[in-house]
Amino acid sequence: MNSSVNILEAIRKELAEMNQQILNHPLLKVAEEGRLKRKTIEALVINQWYIVNHDLRSLAIGLSRSKRLEELDLFKEFLDGDYKALKELEKLMKELNIEIKDPLLYNISPQAVSYTHYLSWLANYVEPSEFLFALIVNITVWASVITRLGDILKEKYGIKETGFFDEFKGSYEEIEKRISSLVDERQIERLRTISFTIQAYEKAFWDEMYNINSS
């Protein structure tokens, strides 16, 4: 196993406690017990509309700053995935009778959307390989939670348009290896800081959804 893969594994071990808090977030239990309020589902969708719209732009910046062909290829794959997710999110918004409009015209939650603001910072101020590393640290945890929630919404809340959630299902092993090969141990302290920060913002999203449901 090469040292770049070891970097990812080492940082994931350091993030284990925070990641477990996200993976076992109390919002999932609330949802499974049928106690998820309509306003929370709507807030999640509206804040994701804001997030995914802006994540797409950040990924495009990352692509434009790519220095290696593999970086460009990876950003294109992330872009394509987020674009497909955005289109599926539109279908869910229509089912919930949420108007599709400029995300800035919605009453979004600063705590919930802090993730996308950090992504825009990464897009502009770190190396493309470091931005990609942050994405793969985050996406496996995000995917686990959001796909679980999508299944719950379909089974317990009768929501039909769950394609947005389904877009994140699948294995990320291959893309992990490809991104890991782009970084080395000279970057480890920077990667550590980036990784802890993006996961803290991920947790902030779920914490805010839980707070909305509790209010």
N, C-alpha and C positions, 0 to 999 in steps of 0.2 A: 504494500500500500504506500503510495507516495505521500510526501510531507504535506502537500496541498490538501489532500483529503483528510489527513490528520488534523489540519487546522480547523476544518469544518466540524469534525467530530469533537475536538477539544472545546471549541466554543459552544457547541450544543450541550456539552456536559455542564459547562459553567452556567448556561441558561436554563438548565433543567427545571429548577424550582419555578421560575417565572413561566416557562412554557407549560408546566403542569397546571399552574393557576389559570392559564388561558384554556387549555384543553379540557379542563374540568370546571369551567366557569359556571357559577350558580345560575346564570341565565339559561343554560341548557336544561338544568333540572326544572326550573320554572316552566320552561316550554314543554318539557316532557310530561309535566303534571297538568298541562292544560291551563296554566295560569298566565300565559303570555297575553298581554292586552293588545287590542287592535291598534292603539296609539303607538305601542312599541314596535309592532310590525311595520307600521307606516314610517316611523322615525328611522328604523333600520334601512328601509328602502330609500327614503329621501337622502339620508346621509351617505349611503352607498352611491346614489346617483351623483352626488357631489364628488365623492372620492374617486370613482372609476373614471368620470369625465376628466378629472385633473391628473390622475395617474397615467392616463393615455398620453397626455401632453408631456409629462415627465419622462416617460419611456421613449418618446420621440426625441427628446433632448439627449437622452442617453445614447440613443442610436446615432444621432448626429455627431456626438463627441467620440464615437468608437474609434479606436486606433488600430484594432485588429479585425480581420474578417470574422473571426469566431465571435467577438463581442457584438458586431453588427448582426450576425445571424441570430444570436441569443435575444437581443433586444427586439428584433423583428418577431420572434416567436412569442415573446411576452406581449408585445403590442397586439398581435393577432388574437391572442387569447383574451386579453382585456377588451378588445373591440367586440368579439363575439359575446362576451359576458355583458357588455353594455347593451347590446341589442336584445339579449334575453331579459335584461332588467327592464327595458321598455315594455316588454310583454307583461311582466309582473305589475308594473305601474298601471297599465291599462286595466288589468284584472281588478286591481284595488281602487280604481277610479282616481288615481293620482295623476295630475296633469304633467305632461312631459314638457318641461320648459327650462330656461336658463337656471342652472343650479344655484346661482347667487340670488335668485328670487325666492328661494325657500328659507325657512327659519331653521338653519342647520345648527348643530351643536359643536362649538369649538373643540370640546374634549373628544368628540367622536371623530372629527375630521383632522385631528392633529397629525395622524399618520400620513395623509396625502401631502400635507405641508412639508413634512420631513422628507418625503420622497422627492419633492421638487428641489429641496436643498441638496440632496444627494446627487440629483441629476446635474446640478450646476457646479458643485464644489468638490467632489471626490473623483477619483479615477473611475472610468467606466467598469473596470473589473471589480472595484469595491462596491459600486452600486449594484452590480449583478449579484455579488456575494450577499448583500443585504436582502435582496429579493428571495434568494433560495433559503436563507435562514428563516425568513418569515413565511414563505408560501406554504410549506408543509404543515405548519401549525395552523395558519389561517384556513387552509383547505380542509383540514380535519374538522374544525369547528363549524365552518360555514356549510359543509356538505351534510353534517349531522343535523344542523338546524333546518336545512332544506327538506330533509327526509321527514323531520318532525312536522314541519308546516304542511306538508302534503298529507301525512297520515292523520294528524290530529286536528288540523285547522281547515282542511278542505281546500287548500290553495293548489291550483292546478298548474300555473305557470312557474315552475320551479327550475327552469333551465338555467337561470343565473347561478344557482347553487350547484347544479350538476356540472357546470363548466369546469369546476375545480377538482372534480373527481379524477383519479388516475394516479399513476406512479411518477415520481419526480427524480428517481434514481439516476437516470441517464443525464438529465440536465444538471443535477448536482455535480456529477463527475466532470462535465464539460466546464462548468463555472469554476470548480475547485482547481482545475488545471491552469486557470488564468491568474491565480494569486500565489504568493510565496510567503515564507516566514518573515521576510523583511516588513511585511504589511500587517503582521498579526496584531499589534497593539491598536492600530487604526481599525482593523476589522472587528476587534473585540468591542471597541467603543461604538462603532456603527451598529453592530449586531444587538448589543444591549439596548441601544436607543430605539431602534425600530421595533423591537419586541415590547418595550415599555409603551410605545404608542399603540401597538396592537392591543395590548391589555386595556389601555385607556378607552378604546372603542367599545369593548365588551362591558367594561365597568359602567360606561355612560348609558348603554342600552339597559343594563340592569337598574340603574338609578331612575331612568325614565319609567320603567315598568313598576318601580316601587313608589313612584310619586302619585 
